[in-house]
Amino acid sequence: MPMQRREFLKALGATGITASALGGCAGAARGGPKVVVVGGGYGGATVAKYLHMWSNGALDVTLVEANPAFVSCPLSNLVLGGSKQLADITVSYDGLVKRGIKVIFATATAIDTERGLVRLSTEEELRYDRVVLSPGIDFLYNMVPGLNNAAAQEKVLHAWKAGPQTVALRKQLEAMRDGGVFVFHIPMAPYRCPPGPYERVCQVADYLKRAKPRSKIIVLDSNPDITSKAGLFRAAWN
């Protein structure tokens, strides 16, 4: 159920940022209570947008993001299937900037909770009254035997962080001979986005069926059964 502006202001008051502190207009935003949001993915960008919007611009909202544009990971499977290009699922941060949100392209390296500071890779320090951490995920290659080196990572592509690896994996599929084999491993649950691997299998299968019909897919699923939407995926595969 959507939170109304009145409820939002009451919630902020409960955290120590009072409604009176938000009484200014949008033009006074840079002098208002400071909120630093670390991470500009779905979570961070959404938080930044609505904090600014619900406070009528009275909050001084800064978004810290390492990448110059957002690439949708859930939609990246469509790039593998060939129905979308990477440019179709890439969005700039201009929309947030136009709203009055400050966007800094850098990496947050430390949070000083005693002094209320976010330290950046640019050596800049951002003071905050509240901080929101939504940094996303990264990969621990040292946990996968054989993948803890650049050469292996360039050859065995996960493409679960949408971007260059998505394009590279699509090129691998295009270069695969008709009659080749695509081997795909699904880890034991719980893992991030339960339907994601099965969606990827469907997209790759759709491409192979159209472009390389003699090829096949082998799925190595660590789980005893499909972990999400089993009926839907079985129907699609059948």
PASEBA-1860 file (N, C-alpha, C; in nm, 3 decimals):
! residues 238
1> MPMQRREF> 0.085/-0.118/0.000/0.000/0.000/0.000/0.089/0.124/0.000 ~ 0.067/0.221/-0.088/0.155/0.337/-0.097/0.153/0.419/0.030 ~ 0.268/0.471/0.069/0.276/0.558/0.185/0.240/0.700/0.143 ~ 0.148/0.763/0.215/0.111/0.899/0.187/0.214/0.995/0.244 ~ 0.216/1.118/0.190/0.318/1.214/0.233/0.309/1.240/0.382 ~ 0.187/1.248/0.437/0.171/1.273/0.580/0.234/1.161/0.663 ~ 0.213/1.036/0.619/0.272/0.922/0.690/0.424/0.923/0.679 ~ 0.473/0.965/0.560/0.617/0.972/0.538/0.681/1.072/0.632
9> LKALGATG> 0.619/1.190/0.648/0.674/1.292/0.736/0.669/1.246/0.882 ~ 0.563/1.176/0.920/0.556/1.122/1.056/0.665/1.020/1.080 ~ 0.693/0.936/0.978/0.798/0.835/0.992/0.935/0.901/1.006 ~ 0.958/1.007/0.930/1.085/1.078/0.943/1.099/1.141/1.080 ~ 0.987/1.195/1.132/0.991/1.254/1.265/1.030/1.152/1.370 ~ 0.985/1.028/1.352/1.018/0.923/1.447/1.166/0.889/1.445 ~ 1.235/0.921/1.334/1.378/0.892/1.325/1.464/1.012/1.360 ~ 1.398/1.124/1.398/1.477/1.240/1.441/1.484/1.351/1.339
17> ITASALGG> 1.435/1.330/1.216/1.425/1.438/1.118/1.282/1.489/1.125 ~ 1.263/1.608/1.178/1.129/1.655/1.210/1.058/1.710/1.088 ~ 0.925/1.713/1.098/0.845/1.768/0.989/0.877/1.915/0.967 ~ 0.908/1.988/1.075/0.941/2.128/1.058/1.068/2.147/0.979 ~ 1.159/2.050/0.989/1.284/2.059/0.913/1.259/2.042/0.764 ~ 1.144/1.984/0.730/1.111/1.962/0.589/1.016/2.068/0.536 ~ 0.999/2.175/0.608/0.900/2.274/0.571/0.941/2.361/0.455 ~ 1.066/2.357/0.414/1.113/2.444/0.306/1.063/2.397/0.171
25> CAGAARGG> 1.084/2.483/0.071/1.046/2.448/-0.066/1.161/2.378/-0.135 ~ 1.136/2.332/-0.258/1.239/2.258/-0.332/1.365/2.339/-0.350 ~ 1.351/2.469/-0.364/1.467/2.554/-0.385/1.562/2.555/-0.267 ~ 1.513/2.516/-0.148/1.596/2.517/-0.028/1.657/2.381/0.000 ~ 1.646/2.289/-0.096/1.684/2.150/-0.072/1.828/2.134/-0.027 ~ 1.921/2.206/-0.088/2.063/2.184/-0.058/2.097/2.222/0.084 ~ 2.009/2.297/0.153/2.035/2.332/0.291/1.958/2.247/0.389 ~ 1.878/2.152/0.339/1.795/2.071/0.427/1.871/1.953/0.484
33> PKVVVVGG> 1.802/1.868/0.563/1.866/1.747/0.615/1.927/1.665/0.503 ~ 2.046/1.612/0.526/2.122/1.547/0.421/2.105/1.395/0.427 ~ 2.064/1.337/0.314/2.054/1.192/0.300/2.148/1.149/0.188 ~ 2.238/1.055/0.219/2.327/1.000/0.118/2.282/0.857/0.089 ~ 2.256/0.828/-0.037/2.216/0.694/-0.081/2.333/0.632/-0.156 ~ 2.381/0.519/-0.109/2.494/0.451/-0.172/2.440/0.338/-0.260 ~ 2.459/0.350/-0.390/2.413/0.248/-0.484/2.296/0.299/-0.565 ~ 2.310/0.296/-0.699/2.207/0.350/-0.786/2.134/0.245/-0.867
41> GYGGATVA> 2.117/0.125/-0.810/2.038/0.023/-0.877/1.889/0.046/-0.853 ~ 1.808/-0.058/-0.872/1.664/-0.044/-0.851/1.634/0.012/-0.712 ~ 1.700/-0.044/-0.610/1.672/-0.003/-0.472/1.716/0.140/-0.444 ~ 1.844/0.169/-0.467/1.897/0.299/-0.434/1.835/0.412/-0.513 ~ 1.819/0.394/-0.644/1.761/0.499/-0.727/1.616/0.527/-0.688 ~ 1.543/0.421/-0.655/1.403/0.438/-0.614/1.394/0.513/-0.482 ~ 1.480/0.477/-0.386/1.481/0.546/-0.257/1.513/0.694/-0.276 ~ 1.615/0.723/-0.356/1.654/0.862/-0.378/1.539/0.942/-0.440
49> KYLHMWSN> 1.475/0.883/-0.540/1.364/0.951/-0.608/1.252/0.985/-0.512 ~ 1.208/0.886/-0.432/1.091/0.908/-0.349/1.122/0.988/-0.223 ~ 1.242/0.980/-0.171/1.278/1.068/-0.059/1.270/1.213/-0.103 ~ 1.322/1.239/-0.222/1.318/1.376/-0.275/1.174/1.418/-0.304 ~ 1.097/1.329/-0.364/0.962/1.363/-0.407/0.869/1.379/-0.286 ~ 0.872/1.284/-0.193/0.782/1.289/-0.079/0.814/1.403/0.017 ~ 0.939/1.448/0.019/0.975/1.561/0.106/0.955/1.695/0.035 ~ 0.899/1.689/-0.086/0.877/1.809/-0.166/1.008/1.882/-0.192
57> GALDVTLV> 1.115/1.805/-0.205/1.245/1.863/-0.236/1.317/1.924/-0.118 ~ 1.263/1.910/0.004/1.326/1.972/0.120/1.444/1.892/0.173 ~ 1.451/1.765/0.140/1.568/1.685/0.177/1.680/1.707/0.076 ~ 1.802/1.713/0.125/1.921/1.724/0.041/1.968/1.581/0.012 ~ 1.926/1.528/-0.103/1.950/1.387/-0.137/2.067/1.376/-0.234 ~ 2.166/1.294/-0.197/2.280/1.267/-0.284/2.288/1.118/-0.311 ~ 2.299/1.081/-0.437/2.314/0.941/-0.476/2.459/0.916/-0.518 ~ 2.520/0.812/-0.462/2.657/0.774/-0.497/2.651/0.645/-0.577
65> EANPAFVS> 2.703/0.647/-0.698/2.698/0.530/-0.786/2.827/0.521/-0.866 ~ 2.882/0.401/-0.876/3.011/0.382/-0.944/2.999/0.388/-1.095 ~ 2.882/0.350/-1.149/2.866/0.340/-1.294/2.794/0.461/-1.352 ~ 2.829/0.503/-1.474/2.768/0.622/-1.533/2.625/0.601/-1.581 ~ 2.579/0.477/-1.589/2.442/0.449/-1.632/2.397/0.319/-1.566 ~ 2.265/0.301/-1.558/2.207/0.181/-1.498/2.168/0.084/-1.608 ~ 2.211/-0.042/-1.592/2.175/-0.147/-1.687/2.090/-0.250/-1.612 ~ 1.971/-0.276/-1.661/1.877/-0.365/-1.592/1.922/-0.510/-1.599
73> CPLSNLVL> 1.951/-0.569/-1.485/1.991/-0.710/-1.483/1.874/-0.803/-1.516 ~ 1.753/-0.784/-1.456/1.642/-0.874/-1.490/1.609/-0.878/-1.638 ~ 1.622/-0.764/-1.707/1.588/-0.760/-1.849/1.703/-0.805/-1.938 ~ 1.820/-0.830/-1.880/1.936/-0.863/-1.963/1.922/-0.999/-2.031 ~ 1.839/-1.088/-1.976/1.816/-1.216/-2.043/1.757/-1.196/-2.182 ~ 1.682/-1.085/-2.200/1.623/-1.057/-2.331/1.731/-1.023/-2.433 ~ 1.843/-0.969/-2.385/1.957/-0.942/-2.475/2.017/-1.074/-2.521 ~ 2.028/-1.170/-2.429/2.081/-1.302/-2.466/1.991/-1.370/-2.568
81> GGSKQLAD> 1.859/-1.352/-2.552/1.765/-1.413/-2.645/1.757/-1.342/-2.779 ~ 1.808/-1.217/-2.784/1.810/-1.145/-2.910/1.694/-1.050/-2.933 ~ 1.600/-1.040/-2.837/1.485/-0.951/-2.857/1.513/-0.809/-2.811 ~ 1.621/-0.788/-2.737/1.662/-0.655/-2.693/1.811/-0.636/-2.716 ~ 1.852/-0.509/-2.730/1.992/-0.472/-2.732/2.027/-0.413/-2.596 ~ 2.157/-0.411/-2.563/2.197/-0.357/-2.434/2.152/-0.212/-2.418 ~ 2.153/-0.136/-2.527/2.110/0.004/-2.520/1.964/0.016/-2.478 ~ 1.882/-0.087/-2.510/1.740/-0.083/-2.477/1.715/-0.094/-2.327
89> ITVSYDGL> 1.810/-0.153/-2.254/1.790/-0.174/-2.110/1.886/-0.089/-2.027 ~ 1.944/0.013/-2.091/2.037/0.103/-2.024/1.971/0.239/-2.004 ~ 1.978/0.290/-1.882/1.913/0.416/-1.846/2.015/0.506/-1.778 ~ 2.018/0.633/-1.819/2.108/0.729/-1.755/2.046/0.777/-1.623 ~ 2.124/0.851/-1.547/2.077/0.908/-1.421/2.030/1.051/-1.438 ~ 2.012/1.093/-1.564/1.970/1.231/-1.591/1.835/1.263/-1.528 ~ 1.746/1.163/-1.525/1.614/1.187/-1.468/1.620/1.226/-1.322 ~ 1.709/1.162/-1.246/1.725/1.197/-1.104/1.786/1.336/-1.090
97> VKRGIKVI> 1.884/1.366/-1.175/1.948/1.497/-1.169/1.846/1.608/-1.197 ~ 1.757/1.586/-1.293/1.656/1.686/-1.327/1.559/1.709/-1.212 ~ 1.542/1.608/-1.128/1.455/1.623/-1.011/1.520/1.706/-0.901 ~ 1.650/1.728/-0.911/1.719/1.802/-0.807/1.804/1.716/-0.717 ~ 1.820/1.587/-0.753/1.903/1.495/-0.675/2.046/1.506/-0.725 ~ 2.140/1.518/-0.633/2.280/1.523/-0.671/2.330/1.381/-0.693 ~ 2.392/1.356/-0.807/2.446/1.223/-0.839/2.597/1.234/-0.851 ~ 2.667/1.152/-0.774/2.813/1.150/-0.777/2.857/1.013/-0.826
105> FATATAID> 2.937/1.010/-0.932/2.987/0.884/-0.986/3.120/0.851/-0.918 ~ 3.112/0.766/-0.819/3.228/0.726/-0.739/3.190/0.601/-0.662 ~ 3.287/0.544/-0.593/3.263/0.429/-0.507/3.274/0.471/-0.362 ~ 3.176/0.431/-0.281/3.185/0.456/-0.138/3.284/0.356/-0.078 ~ 3.387/0.407/-0.013/3.493/0.320/0.041/3.481/0.298/0.191 ~ 3.410/0.387/0.262/3.397/0.372/0.407/3.281/0.457/0.457 ~ 3.221/0.412/0.567/3.116/0.488/0.635/3.167/0.519/0.776 ~ 3.179/0.647/0.808/3.219/0.690/0.941/3.093/0.725/1.018
113> TERGLVRL> 3.041/0.630/1.096/2.915/0.651/1.166/2.929/0.748/1.282 ~ 3.049/0.760/1.337/3.070/0.851/1.448/3.058/0.996/1.402 ~ 3.114/1.026/1.287/3.115/1.164/1.236/3.006/1.188/1.132 ~ 2.935/1.081/1.091/2.831/1.096/0.990/2.886/1.131/0.854 ~ 2.985/1.052/0.808/3.051/1.080/0.681/3.056/0.956/0.594 ~ 3.039/0.975/0.464/3.064/0.871/0.364/3.190/0.910/0.290 ~ 3.290/0.823/0.291/3.414/0.849/0.219/3.407/0.786/0.081 ~ 3.454/0.860/-0.020/3.446/0.815/-0.158/3.583/0.784/-0.215
121> STEEELRY> 3.583/0.710/-0.325/3.707/0.677/-0.394/3.776/0.801/-0.450 ~ 3.702/0.910/-0.465/3.759/1.036/-0.513/3.825/1.115/-0.401 ~ 3.826/1.057/-0.278/3.879/1.119/-0.157/3.787/1.229/-0.103 ~ 3.670/1.243/-0.165/3.570/1.337/-0.114/3.500/1.273/0.006 ~ 3.450/1.356/0.097/3.372/1.310/0.211/3.235/1.377/0.207 ~ 3.129/1.298/0.223/2.993/1.349/0.222/2.935/1.340/0.362 ~ 2.891/1.453/0.415/2.826/1.451/0.546/2.681/1.406/0.528 ~ 2.631/1.331/0.626/2.492/1.286/0.617/2.424/1.294/0.753
129> DRVVLSPG> 2.291/1.313/0.747/2.206/1.296/0.865/2.150/1.154/0.867 ~ 2.125/1.102/0.748/2.084/0.962/0.733/2.156/0.906/0.610 ~ 2.191/0.778/0.617/2.256/0.713/0.504/2.178/0.587/0.468 ~ 2.162/0.562/0.339/2.094/0.442/0.289/2.196/0.362/0.209 ~ 2.214/0.236/0.247/2.311/0.150/0.178/2.238/0.050/0.090 ~ 2.259/0.063/-0.041/2.198/-0.028/-0.139/2.301/-0.059/-0.247 ~ 2.416/-0.119/-0.207/2.529/-0.130/-0.300/2.521/-0.245/-0.400 ~ 2.424/-0.334/-0.386/2.417/-0.447/-0.479/2.513/-0.558/-0.439
137> IDFLYNMV> 2.551/-0.640/-0.538/2.631/-0.759/-0.509/2.760/-0.756/-0.591 ~ 2.850/-0.843/-0.553/2.967/-0.868/-0.635/3.000/-1.017/-0.624 ~ 3.100/-1.061/-0.697/3.130/-1.204/-0.705/3.258/-1.237/-0.630 ~ 3.256/-1.350/-0.560/3.372/-1.400/-0.488/3.435/-1.511/-0.572 ~ 3.517/-1.469/-0.669/3.573/-1.566/-0.763/3.663/-1.668/-0.694 ~ 3.721/-1.629/-0.580/3.809/-1.723/-0.509/3.732/-1.841/-0.451 ~ 3.598/-1.833/-0.449/3.516/-1.942/-0.399/3.484/-2.046/-0.506 ~ 3.519/-2.015/-0.633/3.490/-2.107/-0.743/3.622/-2.157/-0.801
145> PGLNNAAA> 3.654/-2.283/-0.782/3.782/-2.335/-0.833/3.799/-2.308/-0.983 ~ 3.914/-2.252/-1.019/3.945/-2.230/-1.158/3.903/-2.095/-1.213 ~ 3.823/-2.019/-1.138/3.773/-1.891/-1.190/3.844/-1.770/-1.131 ~ 3.939/-1.792/-1.042/4.002/-1.680/-0.974/4.118/-1.622/-1.054 ~ 4.094/-1.601/-1.185/4.194/-1.536/-1.270/4.122/-1.473/-1.388 ~ 4.182/-1.368/-1.444/4.116/-1.289/-1.548/4.087/-1.370/-1.674 ~ 4.179/-1.460/-1.712/4.160/-1.538/-1.835/4.037/-1.627/-1.825 ~ 4.020/-1.693/-1.711/3.905/-1.781/-1.693/3.775/-1.701/-1.690
153> QEKVLHAW> 3.778/-1.584/-1.627/3.657/-1.503/-1.617/3.615/-1.447/-1.752 ~ 3.710/-1.427/-1.842/3.676/-1.380/-1.977/3.618/-1.492/-2.063 ~ 3.652/-1.615/-2.029/3.607/-1.729/-2.110/3.476/-1.786/-2.059 ~ 3.464/-1.802/-1.927/3.343/-1.856/-1.865/3.264/-1.738/-1.810 ~ 3.163/-1.696/-1.883/3.091/-1.573/-1.853/2.965/-1.601/-1.772 ~ 2.950/-1.533/-1.660/2.827/-1.548/-1.582/2.720/-1.451/-1.631 ~ 2.760/-1.326/-1.663/2.668/-1.223/-1.713/2.554/-1.194/-1.617 ~ 2.575/-1.217/-1.489/2.470/-1.185/-1.391/2.480/-1.041/-1.342
161> KAGPQTVA> 2.586/-0.970/-1.380/2.589/-0.825/-1.365/2.579/-0.770/-1.506 ~ 2.461/-0.720/-1.539/2.433/-0.682/-1.678/2.531/-0.576/-1.726 ~ 2.576/-0.592/-1.850/2.673/-0.499/-1.906/2.760/-0.569/-2.008 ~ 2.891/-0.544/-2.004/2.982/-0.602/-2.103/2.975/-0.754/-2.111 ~ 2.958/-0.824/-1.996/2.952/-0.970/-2.002/2.825/-1.018/-2.071 ~ 2.718/-0.941/-2.060/2.594/-0.977/-2.131/2.618/-0.978/-2.281 ~ 2.683/-0.873/-2.330/2.713/-0.862/-2.472/2.809/-0.973/-2.515 ~ 2.910/-1.000/-2.431/3.008/-1.103/-2.465/2.945/-1.242/-2.471
169> LRKQLEAM> 2.853/-1.271/-2.376/2.786/-1.401/-2.377/2.695/-1.415/-2.498 ~ 2.629/-1.308/-2.536/2.547/-1.310/-2.657/2.633/-1.342/-2.778 ~ 2.753/-1.282/-2.785/2.843/-1.309/-2.897/2.890/-1.454/-2.896 ~ 2.910/-1.511/-2.778/2.946/-1.653/-2.770/2.835/-1.740/-2.827 ~ 2.711/-1.706/-2.794/2.598/-1.783/-2.847/2.590/-1.771/-2.999 ~ 2.613/-1.650/-3.050/2.607/-1.629/-3.195/2.720/-1.704/-3.266 ~ 2.835/-1.716/-3.197/2.950/-1.784/-3.259/2.943/-1.936/-3.246 ~ 2.856/-1.986/-3.159/2.846/-2.130/-3.137/2.795/-2.200/-3.262
177> RDGGVFVF> 2.854/-2.311/-3.297/2.811/-2.383/-3.417/2.672/-2.443/-3.398 ~ 2.600/-2.456/-3.506/2.470/-2.523/-3.502/2.495/-2.671/-3.473 ~ 2.445/-2.718/-3.362/2.473/-2.853/-3.316/2.560/-2.853/-3.193 ~ 2.600/-2.734/-3.148/2.680/-2.722/-3.027/2.597/-2.743/-2.901 ~ 2.667/-2.746/-2.788/2.602/-2.774/-2.660/2.625/-2.656/-2.565 ~ 2.518/-2.608/-2.505/2.522/-2.501/-2.405/2.496/-2.565/-2.269 ~ 2.596/-2.562/-2.181/2.584/-2.622/-2.048/2.561/-2.512/-1.945 ~ 2.461/-2.530/-1.862/2.419/-2.426/-1.770/2.401/-2.487/-1.631
185> HIPMAPYR> 2.464/-2.424/-1.531/2.454/-2.475/-1.394/2.369/-2.383/-1.308 ~ 2.279/-2.442/-1.229/2.196/-2.368/-1.134/2.237/-2.409/-0.993 ~ 2.276/-2.314/-0.907/2.325/-2.349/-0.773/2.212/-2.392/-0.681 ~ 2.251/-2.448/-0.568/2.154/-2.486/-0.466/2.090/-2.361/-0.408 ~ 1.959/-2.363/-0.394/1.888/-2.253/-0.331/1.920/-2.250/-0.181 ~ 1.915/-2.133/-0.118/1.869/-2.005/-0.173/1.979/-1.932/-0.249 ~ 1.939/-1.864/-0.354/2.028/-1.779/-0.430/1.947/-1.659/-0.478 ~ 2.018/-1.560/-0.529/1.951/-1.437/-0.570/1.860/-1.462/-0.690
193> CPPGPYER> 1.736/-1.412/-0.685/1.639/-1.418/-0.794/1.610/-1.563/-0.836 ~ 1.525/-1.635/-0.761/1.497/-1.777/-0.788/1.460/-1.811/-0.933 ~ 1.375/-1.730/-1.002/1.341/-1.769/-1.139/1.447/-1.733/-1.242 ~ 1.548/-1.652/-1.203/1.645/-1.599/-1.298/1.713/-1.703/-1.386 ~ 1.770/-1.809/-1.328/1.838/-1.908/-1.413/1.744/-1.975/-1.513 ~ 1.621/-2.005/-1.469/1.526/-2.072/-1.558/1.480/-1.978/-1.669 ~ 1.466/-1.850/-1.636/1.434/-1.752/-1.740/1.546/-1.747/-1.844 ~ 1.669/-1.753/-1.795/1.783/-1.749/-1.888/1.782/-1.871/-1.980
201> VCQVADYL> 1.755/-1.986/-1.925/1.747/-2.108/-2.006/1.643/-2.090/-2.117 ~ 1.527/-2.032/-2.081/1.422/-2.012/-2.180/1.466/-1.919/-2.291 ~ 1.534/-1.811/-2.255/1.577/-1.714/-2.355/1.683/-1.773/-2.449 ~ 1.778/-1.845/-2.392/1.881/-1.909/-2.475/1.818/-2.015/-2.565 ~ 1.724/-2.092/-2.509/1.657/-2.195/-2.588/1.579/-2.134/-2.704 ~ 1.516/-2.020/-2.679/1.440/-1.953/-2.785/1.532/-1.912/-2.900 ~ 1.649/-1.858/-2.864/1.745/-1.818/-2.967/1.796/-1.939/-3.045 ~ 1.836/-2.045/-2.973/1.889/-2.163/-3.039/1.785/-2.230/-3.129
209> KRAKPRSK> 1.662/-2.231/-3.083/1.556/-2.294/-3.162/1.538/-2.223/-3.296 ~ 1.553/-2.089/-3.293/1.536/-2.011/-3.416/1.662/-2.010/-3.503 ~ 1.780/-2.000/-3.440/1.903/-1.977/-3.516/1.992/-2.099/-3.530 ~ 1.987/-2.189/-3.432/2.075/-2.306/-3.434/1.995/-2.427/-3.385 ~ 1.900/-2.473/-3.464/1.803/-2.573/-3.418/1.863/-2.710/-3.386 ~ 1.983/-2.739/-3.430/2.044/-2.868/-3.399/2.119/-2.865/-3.266 ~ 2.127/-2.750/-3.205/2.198/-2.737/-3.077/2.110/-2.785/-2.962 ~ 2.172/-2.803/-2.846/2.095/-2.845/-2.729/2.150/-2.778/-2.603
217> IIVLDSNP> 2.065/-2.777/-2.501/2.101/-2.719/-2.371/2.100/-2.830/-2.267 ~ 2.204/-2.834/-2.186/2.209/-2.924/-2.072/2.205/-2.839/-1.946 ~ 2.104/-2.860/-1.863/2.091/-2.785/-1.737/2.132/-2.875/-1.622 ~ 2.231/-2.832/-1.546/2.276/-2.903/-1.427/2.219/-2.829/-1.306 ~ 2.107/-2.877/-1.256/2.037/-2.810/-1.146/2.072/-2.878/-1.015 ~ 2.130/-2.804/-0.922/2.169/-2.860/-0.793/2.049/-2.887/-0.703 ~ 1.932/-2.837/-0.741/1.812/-2.853/-0.660/1.732/-2.975/-0.702 ~ 1.659/-3.036/-0.609/1.579/-3.155/-0.643/1.463/-3.124/-0.736
225> DITSKAGL> 1.423/-2.996/-0.745/1.314/-2.958/-0.834/1.335/-2.812/-0.874 ~ 1.263/-2.767/-0.973/1.267/-2.627/-1.015/1.227/-2.541/-0.896 ~ 1.305/-2.438/-0.866/1.285/-2.365/-0.741/1.181/-2.255/-0.750 ~ 1.135/-2.219/-0.870/1.039/-2.109/-0.882/0.953/-2.129/-1.007 ~ 0.821/-2.112/-0.990/0.728/-2.117/-1.104/0.747/-2.244/-1.187 ~ 0.754/-2.357/-1.119/0.785/-2.484/-1.186/0.686/-2.517/-1.297 ~ 0.557/-2.499/-1.271/0.456/-2.530/-1.372/0.471/-2.446/-1.497 ~ 0.501/-2.318/-1.478/0.517/-2.227/-1.591/0.637/-2.268/-1.677
233> FRAAWN> 0.751/-2.296/-1.613/0.871/-2.331/-1.689/0.858/-2.467/-1.757 ~ 0.796/-2.563/-1.690/0.778/-2.695/-1.754/0.688/-2.683/-1.876 ~ 0.584/-2.600/-1.865/0.494/-2.581/-1.979/0.569/-2.520/-2.097 ~ 0.656/-2.423/-2.067/0.734/-2.359/-2.173/0.829/-2.457/-2.238 ~ 0.894/-2.539/-2.157/0.991/-2.634/-2.212/0.921/-2.743/-2.292 ~ 0.808/-2.789/-2.242/0.733/-2.892/-2.317/0.686/-2.839/-2.451
END
